[in-house]
Amino acid sequence: MNQQQPALTAHVSGARLPEVWGGVECTLNRAGDRYFDQMELPGHLRRPADLEQIAELGIRRLRLGLLWERHELDPSWRWADRVLPDLQRLGIAPIAGLVHHGSGPRHTSLLDAGFPEKLAGYAAAVAERYPWIDAYTPVNEPHTTARFSGMYGIWYPHRMDHHSFITALLLQMKATVLSMQAVRLVNPRAALVQTDDFGFVHSTFTLNSTAELMNERRFLPFDLLCGTVDRHHSLYQWMIDSGAAECDILWFADHPCPPDIIGINYYATSDRFIDHRTWLYPEDRRSAEGNFVDVEAVRAEPLSLRGFGRIVEEVWQRYRTPVAITEVHLGGEVDQQIRWAAEAWLELEQVRKRGARCIAMTFWALLGSYYWNSLVTAENGHYEPGVFDVSSGLPVPTPLAELVHELSRGRGIPDHVFRCPAWWRDPGRFCFACEEAAELAA
């Protein structure tokens, strides 16, 4: 870790209870020539008063999208100049996100060799204008974004090959390192909060080796940042075979930039099940990664979700770095949202008792999210409320807000929450049978 401990980790390391953080869904992705802005869609960019309502929840740290793509369209800093002083006044500290499932402005992309230096230039501008910001996520979920953009063809630049995937991943991680170097020239104590989805992949016995590769690949962004990827790394040869240049891989060993906090994002659909028996599934379930299908593990009998606790412990044991759950959100009815968040909090408390330094839980998508049922590729009218429902045009607190309020004040989870049946535990949830499934060892 950094020799000089940042103020963020110094503050939370001694906390008796985990902190409650929040985040407004801030994805700004590109599909074809269309950008989808999750902060514009709910009207958040036009409503400064949203921050007052967020502060009333008791949240004192907010994942905030200060996105590069938006700044390129309006380089006046007007929105940030208005919002950041309000956050200071309200006692909310930001974690500044610079790219969130994006590929950058139109003059670049995730496959542009100049992407890292260009993002670092923007990071330097943010730090110089707001030198008091003490935490950054230069690139959110780089592994997920590289898959969706470079291997699955869903987001720009819509590639579907391993070479594009590994190129996009390495460039995002280099951009992260260079961005933090630029930020720390201004604020040496700025913390890197690196996030990604840590969903686990189950498989049939036939696909064990593929699932093992996919599960190990989840950690590659963090291994690169920690400078532990050398010629002996388990994925080194796979990267070379995928077309990565040795100098690009080994660059990170010479430029380590370990995360100060590892951010775990996890959803009910994060865990996957891959099956070679393609004839048993609809055509649209085929994976872009090979001749197999990829479905939600929660829908595949007899599998169950891995859960927040096991993932937190897995990450903690591997890196011994403070962990935060940086996205907790569930689409659907609010009673199910409350149950999902309550389970996450309970598992967080349990792993803390077993010694894992899990310092915070983040209520994500405070204002809800748009179009995620199509992976934000089409304007289809789909909206999922979060802690607030903005379908009326103004944020209206849902019953989930009560839970945030209680937890932020250290009051715990009301007992009645767990009396609500969780659909992800209901035997009726299964859509697929996978009697050959082999749950890989933890």
Secondary structure, 3 states (H helix, E strand, C coil): CCCCCCHHHHHHHCCCCCEEEEECCCCEEEECCEEEECCCCCCHHHCCCHHHHHHHCCCCEEEEECCHHHHHHCCCCHHHHHHHHHHHHHCCEEEEEEEECCCCCCCCCCCCCCHHHHHHHHHHHHHHHCCCCCEEEEEECHHHHHHHHHHCCCCCCCCCCHHHHHHHHHHHHHHHHHHHHHHHHHCCCCEEEEEEECCCEEEEHHHHHHHHHHHHHCCHHHHHHHCCCCCCCCCHHHHHHCCCCHHHHHHHHHCCCCCCEEEEECCCCCCEEEECCHHHCCHHHECCCCCCEEEEHHHEECCCCCCHHHHHHHHHHHHCCCEEEEEECCCCCHHHHHHHHHHHHHHHHHHHHCCCCEEEEEECCCCCEECHHHCCCCCCCCEECCCEECCCCCCEECHHHHHHHHHHCCCCCCHHHHHCCCHHHCHHHCCEECCCEECCCC
